[in-house]
Amino acid sequence: MALNQQSCQVFDAVVVGAGFSGLYMLHRLREAGYSVRVYEAADDVGGTWYWNRYPGARCDIESIYYNYTFSKEILDEWTWSSRYAEQPEILSYINFVADKLDLRRDIQFNTRITAARYNEESRNWEIRMEDGTLVAAEYFITALGCLSSSNIPKIKGLDSFKGEMYHTGRWPHKKVDFSGKRVGVIGTGSSGIQAIPVIAKEAGHLTVFQRTPQYSCPAQNHPLEAEEIRKTWENYDETKQQMRYSQHGVPYGPRMRSALEDSPEERERLYEKAWQEGGLFSLTYNYNDIAMVPESNETAASFIRSKIKQIVHDPEVAQKLMPTYYYATKRPIIDTNYFETYNRENVSLVDIKTAPIMEITPDGIKTTDNEYELDVLVFATGFDAMTGPLFKIDIRGKNDVSLKDKWADGAELKTYLGLATSGFPNMFMLTGPQSPSVLSNMMVSIEQHVDWVADCIDYLREHHLEAFEATEEAEAFWSHQCRAIADMSLLTKTDSWYMGANIDGKPRGFLAFAGGVGLYRLICDDIAARGYEGFASLLAHDNQDDSKVKEGFFVSNIDPQAWFILKQLESAGAPPMEQLTPELARMGDFSLLAGAPEEVAKVENSTIPVPGGEIPVRIYTPEGEGPFPALVYYHGGGWVIGNLDTVDVPCRMLANRAGCVVVSVDYRLAPEHKFPTAAEDSYAAAKWLSENAASIQVDPERIAVGGDSAGGNLAAVVALMAREQGGPSFAYQMLIYPVTNHAYDTDSYSDNAEGYFLTKNTMVWFWNHYLRNDEDGQNPYASPLLAEDLSGLPPALVITAGFDPLRDEGEAYAERLKAAGVPVEATRYDGMIHGFFWMPGVLTEAHNAINQAANALKDAFNAIKTR
Ligand code: NA7
């Protein structure tokens, strides 16, 4: 496609698509004084809402929040008629905005863009229309929508059908008449579930061809009063901020509680309330772990299944409608009388998983066990989402490489922030793959993207930066993050269109950023504030500050899951621990990071005597016959915070995997009980176990000590105390990122002083609460690294984390043990942060470390057995 640019129009920016994102992009750029042209295949504005006109089509976000928020005036001038607006009303709203801002004069309708190519010489994009016309632009912006490439499955005989055929995403503009007709609907996603009840009312007979049963909750749609809208937006700025910094783009979020913390009765009560209230998030927002923890998910899933059973009269039909995948791992669906529709005489349900469709015949559908005669066939079969619309245009970047080839048809999807991709300078994708878009209220995501791109273009012009593109490093980082973050949830455990699984032959992989719109906004803003870190401009290369790029967070080798946790904690804006009182610091709840506690044969809370009092312990006994080996476990928390619950999950996992009893010890905390109380309590607990082993089915010859962080310190100290104070003798010491020295002088302290969960300042705060004075810090029972002699101690496992201030002192202790002749297995988890051992709910490496520790314990116990 060679172009004589003098012969064609040249714009500052070309935008493809006149839906919500394209329209706002046009407005922003035009207001800033750029020349912009929007091309749209349809004959009017609307995008997704122009095409999806099927009966019953509605938004699944409450209309009150499904607005542009950039203009208070526009917001105030529009009134929605119901809680969930119907498609015609949403389309009217889009038209109202287009008129109000006089957008149409810069939109060319009925124009499909077929190709776009970056010309490296002119540094312009050359954009070709279906009729061959070319235009050029410095910036090429896709506003294609995520769900605009409709999917009609390639079923044998498709073209032979004599009746009428429609796809929900390409619905005609005239009313389709179903009255008295035999109608078939293939597909029971959101579109099918909205359309089926409406079609059923009109059709002679409706046959639904269902491949996967779905969870759906009632929308409980109702008329909206103008007063309600006014009240909601009374605090315009505040509501807007709440939406922007939320998880999904609505001004509320999940309750900070695990579904497993409530009794079944309480859960039932809350789910029932949510069912009555209706809406997309009602059920899931009862708890914060439904999308994360299988057991929590099942509580919501089984509630919906029980509702289906109640609603659908015919038990066989109800059974066919029972979904089994993890709830909310596909976009949750809300409906109006969907399940009730199966009680109608004129509706039948065909399960095409057990009897698949063989072919479409001139008269209807033939499955493996039946034939269905139809007059109308409706495909509610969804879309080739996210990448589909981009691949429909032949987009070519530098060296004439096509986007489709670069991404290997989607198998190697690589973007930076979902906004840009290397090799395609000055191209921006609005709500594209690897952005949070489809997991959110689209309006919030759209406004964020458009604002960011408009600001970026201003910056480029101001700094005379041309040919601006994402670096390969940055996009590798981002793409890795997106996959790893999605893997932390249940989202990747289900075949869904989020995974590309709905399209035959489409490569599988999670297509969006699952970290939430609020966090995403912070990251994007952070990157902009760093001078658009992760982007490079060819022409300005000499002027760019390379050091910035090298130090950037996207080139660090921190584990993506750990990075995500850190970003989330950062965005939560909690004050540093050292600014809190110990009482307040103890209230922090990290149970979501730990994940769901697994079953252990027996878990018992008890107390044991220690000098000057009693302390609680929790005893985990595995399946099988005793006597068992045992691990005495000391939790972390800088001797100031932490308790038995903090380490409940890893203790359970260790008990099951190592086949040992775990005695978790709630030693007394500082500053109420300063050094050496914690060490003495810990030693007393180990001695108690050794002396009372038989009473809890433990073999006294096979006892290990272990712990993490301050608990690792206590385990090491107990081993020293036992050697020096006449036993007991331990089979093993398991030291997880232990504190070993009251000093802050290591490289890891300076490299990881802040930004990696445990900070240097917090460590200083912990030590200051723990020790009575500096002299205590020199005591080997506080700083075991200072012990003169480490010989004769039990064999050890020392696990450290790469991004931890305590890394080097843990490793120094391992070295000293080795030098003293103690067998040591030392492992550094390079990409990990302090505390990761008790975060198996979100970190794969936590599982690896717990498994490693369990295997090491097992080996140590077996060595004694066979001695
Ligand atoms: P979805 O959610 O992708 O649903 C498509 C439906 O079509 C779903 O039930 C599919 O079953 C079914 N389908 C897809 N291909 C086939 C074939 N080949 N044979 C039979 N059935 C098939 O699209 P929607 O339009 O409903 O909703 C898209 C989004 O719009 C929605 O998430 C909201 O965000 C709004 P499957 O589940 O793949 O087995």
Boltz pocket constraint, residues with backbone or C-beta under 6 A from the ligand:
constraints:
  - pocket:
      binder: B
      contacts: [[A, 147], [A, 153], [A, 154], [A, 168], [A, 186], [A, 187], [A, 188], [A, 189], [A, 190], [A, 191], [A, 192], [A, 193], [A, 209], [A, 210], [A, 211], [A, 212], [A, 331], [A, 352], [A, 380], [A, 381], [A, 382], [A, 383], [A, 438], [A, 495], [A, 497], [A, 501], [A, 502]]
      max_distance: 6.0
